[in-house]
Amino acid sequence: MAEVQDDYRAHMESYKSFNKLVLFTILWIVLLLASMALGLVGHLSIFALLLGIGGTVGLLVAFAVLG
């Protein structure tokens, strides 16, 4: 019985980790697309570059601290 509980805890831990990875990937892709739109369509290339780099660093720090 203890093995089943340990397996369940390990499964839930990996499930939560995978969910965080998927959420990070989705947010990063949205950030990338928004930066590309600002740079290409909006002609705000410097702002798009700063937003892309700053947003990526912000996402990495947020997921490292919250995880």
Phi and psi in radians as a Rosetta constraint file:
Dihedral C 1 N 2 CA 2 C 2 CIRCULARHARMONIC -1.157 0.35
Dihedral N 2 CA 2 C 2 N 3 CIRCULARHARMONIC -0.579 0.35
Dihedral C 2 N 3 CA 3 C 3 CIRCULARHARMONIC -1.149 0.35
Dihedral N 3 CA 3 C 3 N 4 CIRCULARHARMONIC -0.641 0.35
Dihedral C 3 N 4 CA 4 C 4 CIRCULARHARMONIC -1.147 0.35
Dihedral N 4 CA 4 C 4 N 5 CIRCULARHARMONIC -0.730 0.35
Dihedral C 4 N 5 CA 5 C 5 CIRCULARHARMONIC -1.163 0.35
Dihedral N 5 CA 5 C 5 N 6 CIRCULARHARMONIC -0.690 0.35
Dihedral C 5 N 6 CA 6 C 6 CIRCULARHARMONIC -1.136 0.35
Dihedral N 6 CA 6 C 6 N 7 CIRCULARHARMONIC -0.715 0.35
Dihedral C 6 N 7 CA 7 C 7 CIRCULARHARMONIC -1.115 0.35
Dihedral N 7 CA 7 C 7 N 8 CIRCULARHARMONIC -0.695 0.35
Dihedral C 7 N 8 CA 8 C 8 CIRCULARHARMONIC -1.124 0.35
Dihedral N 8 CA 8 C 8 N 9 CIRCULARHARMONIC -0.774 0.35
Dihedral C 8 N 9 CA 9 C 9 CIRCULARHARMONIC -1.096 0.35
Dihedral N 9 CA 9 C 9 N 10 CIRCULARHARMONIC -0.738 0.35
Dihedral C 9 N 10 CA 10 C 10 CIRCULARHARMONIC -1.130 0.35
Dihedral N 10 CA 10 C 10 N 11 CIRCULARHARMONIC -0.688 0.35
Dihedral C 10 N 11 CA 11 C 11 CIRCULARHARMONIC -1.129 0.35
Dihedral N 11 CA 11 C 11 N 12 CIRCULARHARMONIC -0.785 0.35
Dihedral C 11 N 12 CA 12 C 12 CIRCULARHARMONIC -1.126 0.35
Dihedral N 12 CA 12 C 12 N 13 CIRCULARHARMONIC -0.635 0.35
Dihedral C 12 N 13 CA 13 C 13 CIRCULARHARMONIC -1.111 0.35
Dihedral N 13 CA 13 C 13 N 14 CIRCULARHARMONIC -0.798 0.35
Dihedral C 13 N 14 CA 14 C 14 CIRCULARHARMONIC -1.224 0.35
Dihedral N 14 CA 14 C 14 N 15 CIRCULARHARMONIC -0.581 0.35
Dihedral C 14 N 15 CA 15 C 15 CIRCULARHARMONIC -1.128 0.35
Dihedral N 15 CA 15 C 15 N 16 CIRCULARHARMONIC -0.768 0.35
Dihedral C 15 N 16 CA 16 C 16 CIRCULARHARMONIC -1.154 0.35
Dihedral N 16 CA 16 C 16 N 17 CIRCULARHARMONIC -0.695 0.35
Dihedral C 16 N 17 CA 17 C 17 CIRCULARHARMONIC -1.105 0.35
Dihedral N 17 CA 17 C 17 N 18 CIRCULARHARMONIC -0.743 0.35
Dihedral C 17 N 18 CA 18 C 18 CIRCULARHARMONIC -1.132 0.35
Dihedral N 18 CA 18 C 18 N 19 CIRCULARHARMONIC -0.708 0.35
Dihedral C 18 N 19 CA 19 C 19 CIRCULARHARMONIC -1.076 0.35
Dihedral N 19 CA 19 C 19 N 20 CIRCULARHARMONIC -0.708 0.35
Dihedral C 19 N 20 CA 20 C 20 CIRCULARHARMONIC -1.138 0.35
Dihedral N 20 CA 20 C 20 N 21 CIRCULARHARMONIC -0.685 0.35
Dihedral C 20 N 21 CA 21 C 21 CIRCULARHARMONIC -1.123 0.35
Dihedral N 21 CA 21 C 21 N 22 CIRCULARHARMONIC -0.744 0.35
Dihedral C 21 N 22 CA 22 C 22 CIRCULARHARMONIC -1.145 0.35
Dihedral N 22 CA 22 C 22 N 23 CIRCULARHARMONIC -0.753 0.35
Dihedral C 22 N 23 CA 23 C 23 CIRCULARHARMONIC -1.088 0.35
Dihedral N 23 CA 23 C 23 N 24 CIRCULARHARMONIC -0.761 0.35
Dihedral C 23 N 24 CA 24 C 24 CIRCULARHARMONIC -1.053 0.35
Dihedral N 24 CA 24 C 24 N 25 CIRCULARHARMONIC -0.766 0.35
Dihedral C 24 N 25 CA 25 C 25 CIRCULARHARMONIC -1.111 0.35
Dihedral N 25 CA 25 C 25 N 26 CIRCULARHARMONIC -0.760 0.35
Dihedral C 25 N 26 CA 26 C 26 CIRCULARHARMONIC -1.107 0.35
Dihedral N 26 CA 26 C 26 N 27 CIRCULARHARMONIC -0.804 0.35
Dihedral C 26 N 27 CA 27 C 27 CIRCULARHARMONIC -1.111 0.35
Dihedral N 27 CA 27 C 27 N 28 CIRCULARHARMONIC -0.661 0.35
Dihedral C 27 N 28 CA 28 C 28 CIRCULARHARMONIC -1.203 0.35
Dihedral N 28 CA 28 C 28 N 29 CIRCULARHARMONIC -0.678 0.35
Dihedral C 28 N 29 CA 29 C 29 CIRCULARHARMONIC -1.141 0.35
Dihedral N 29 CA 29 C 29 N 30 CIRCULARHARMONIC -0.722 0.35
Dihedral C 29 N 30 CA 30 C 30 CIRCULARHARMONIC -1.098 0.35
Dihedral N 30 CA 30 C 30 N 31 CIRCULARHARMONIC -0.742 0.35
Dihedral C 30 N 31 CA 31 C 31 CIRCULARHARMONIC -1.083 0.35
Dihedral N 31 CA 31 C 31 N 32 CIRCULARHARMONIC -0.753 0.35
Dihedral C 31 N 32 CA 32 C 32 CIRCULARHARMONIC -1.092 0.35
Dihedral N 32 CA 32 C 32 N 33 CIRCULARHARMONIC -0.788 0.35
Dihedral C 32 N 33 CA 33 C 33 CIRCULARHARMONIC -1.144 0.35
Dihedral N 33 CA 33 C 33 N 34 CIRCULARHARMONIC -0.676 0.35
Dihedral C 33 N 34 CA 34 C 34 CIRCULARHARMONIC -1.152 0.35
Dihedral N 34 CA 34 C 34 N 35 CIRCULARHARMONIC -0.697 0.35
Dihedral C 34 N 35 CA 35 C 35 CIRCULARHARMONIC -1.146 0.35
Dihedral N 35 CA 35 C 35 N 36 CIRCULARHARMONIC -0.715 0.35
Dihedral C 35 N 36 CA 36 C 36 CIRCULARHARMONIC -1.128 0.35
Dihedral N 36 CA 36 C 36 N 37 CIRCULARHARMONIC -0.692 0.35
Dihedral C 36 N 37 CA 37 C 37 CIRCULARHARMONIC -1.141 0.35
Dihedral N 37 CA 37 C 37 N 38 CIRCULARHARMONIC -0.730 0.35
Dihedral C 37 N 38 CA 38 C 38 CIRCULARHARMONIC -1.108 0.35
Dihedral N 38 CA 38 C 38 N 39 CIRCULARHARMONIC -0.715 0.35
Dihedral C 38 N 39 CA 39 C 39 CIRCULARHARMONIC -1.279 0.35
Dihedral N 39 CA 39 C 39 N 40 CIRCULARHARMONIC -0.724 0.35
Dihedral C 39 N 40 CA 40 C 40 CIRCULARHARMONIC -1.539 0.35
Dihedral N 40 CA 40 C 40 N 41 CIRCULARHARMONIC -0.827 0.35
Dihedral C 40 N 41 CA 41 C 41 CIRCULARHARMONIC -1.535 0.35
Dihedral N 41 CA 41 C 41 N 42 CIRCULARHARMONIC -0.726 0.35
Dihedral C 41 N 42 CA 42 C 42 CIRCULARHARMONIC -1.487 0.35
Dihedral N 42 CA 42 C 42 N 43 CIRCULARHARMONIC -0.159 0.35
Dihedral C 42 N 43 CA 43 C 43 CIRCULARHARMONIC 0.975 0.35
Dihedral N 43 CA 43 C 43 N 44 CIRCULARHARMONIC 0.652 0.35
Dihedral C 43 N 44 CA 44 C 44 CIRCULARHARMONIC -2.052 0.35
Dihedral N 44 CA 44 C 44 N 45 CIRCULARHARMONIC 1.117 0.35
Dihedral C 44 N 45 CA 45 C 45 CIRCULARHARMONIC -1.154 0.35
Dihedral N 45 CA 45 C 45 N 46 CIRCULARHARMONIC -0.695 0.35
Dihedral C 45 N 46 CA 46 C 46 CIRCULARHARMONIC -1.147 0.35
Dihedral N 46 CA 46 C 46 N 47 CIRCULARHARMONIC -0.783 0.35
Dihedral C 46 N 47 CA 47 C 47 CIRCULARHARMONIC -1.101 0.35
Dihedral N 47 CA 47 C 47 N 48 CIRCULARHARMONIC -0.703 0.35
Dihedral C 47 N 48 CA 48 C 48 CIRCULARHARMONIC -1.116 0.35
Dihedral N 48 CA 48 C 48 N 49 CIRCULARHARMONIC -0.712 0.35
Dihedral C 48 N 49 CA 49 C 49 CIRCULARHARMONIC -1.118 0.35
Dihedral N 49 CA 49 C 49 N 50 CIRCULARHARMONIC -0.808 0.35
Dihedral C 49 N 50 CA 50 C 50 CIRCULARHARMONIC -1.134 0.35
Dihedral N 50 CA 50 C 50 N 51 CIRCULARHARMONIC -0.687 0.35
Dihedral C 50 N 51 CA 51 C 51 CIRCULARHARMONIC -1.142 0.35
Dihedral N 51 CA 51 C 51 N 52 CIRCULARHARMONIC -0.722 0.35
Dihedral C 51 N 52 CA 52 C 52 CIRCULARHARMONIC -1.141 0.35
Dihedral N 52 CA 52 C 52 N 53 CIRCULARHARMONIC -0.815 0.35
Dihedral C 52 N 53 CA 53 C 53 CIRCULARHARMONIC -1.225 0.35
Dihedral N 53 CA 53 C 53 N 54 CIRCULARHARMONIC -0.824 0.35
Dihedral C 53 N 54 CA 54 C 54 CIRCULARHARMONIC -1.114 0.35
Dihedral N 54 CA 54 C 54 N 55 CIRCULARHARMONIC -0.695 0.35
Dihedral C 54 N 55 CA 55 C 55 CIRCULARHARMONIC -1.168 0.35
Dihedral N 55 CA 55 C 55 N 56 CIRCULARHARMONIC -0.685 0.35
Dihedral C 55 N 56 CA 56 C 56 CIRCULARHARMONIC -1.132 0.35
Dihedral N 56 CA 56 C 56 N 57 CIRCULARHARMONIC -0.793 0.35
Dihedral C 56 N 57 CA 57 C 57 CIRCULARHARMONIC -1.100 0.35
Dihedral N 57 CA 57 C 57 N 58 CIRCULARHARMONIC -0.734 0.35
Dihedral C 57 N 58 CA 58 C 58 CIRCULARHARMONIC -1.068 0.35
Dihedral N 58 CA 58 C 58 N 59 CIRCULARHARMONIC -0.750 0.35
Dihedral C 58 N 59 CA 59 C 59 CIRCULARHARMONIC -1.116 0.35
Dihedral N 59 CA 59 C 59 N 60 CIRCULARHARMONIC -0.751 0.35
Dihedral C 59 N 60 CA 60 C 60 CIRCULARHARMONIC -1.082 0.35
Dihedral N 60 CA 60 C 60 N 61 CIRCULARHARMONIC -0.774 0.35
Dihedral C 60 N 61 CA 61 C 61 CIRCULARHARMONIC -1.173 0.35
Dihedral N 61 CA 61 C 61 N 62 CIRCULARHARMONIC -0.749 0.35
Dihedral C 61 N 62 CA 62 C 62 CIRCULARHARMONIC -1.098 0.35
Dihedral N 62 CA 62 C 62 N 63 CIRCULARHARMONIC -0.766 0.35
Dihedral C 62 N 63 CA 63 C 63 CIRCULARHARMONIC -1.289 0.35
Dihedral N 63 CA 63 C 63 N 64 CIRCULARHARMONIC -0.462 0.35
Dihedral C 63 N 64 CA 64 C 64 CIRCULARHARMONIC -1.280 0.35
Dihedral N 64 CA 64 C 64 N 65 CIRCULARHARMONIC -0.693 0.35
Dihedral C 64 N 65 CA 65 C 65 CIRCULARHARMONIC -1.313 0.35
Dihedral N 65 CA 65 C 65 N 66 CIRCULARHARMONIC -0.741 0.35
Dihedral C 65 N 66 CA 66 C 66 CIRCULARHARMONIC -1.338 0.35
Dihedral N 66 CA 66 C 66 N 67 CIRCULARHARMONIC -0.284 0.35
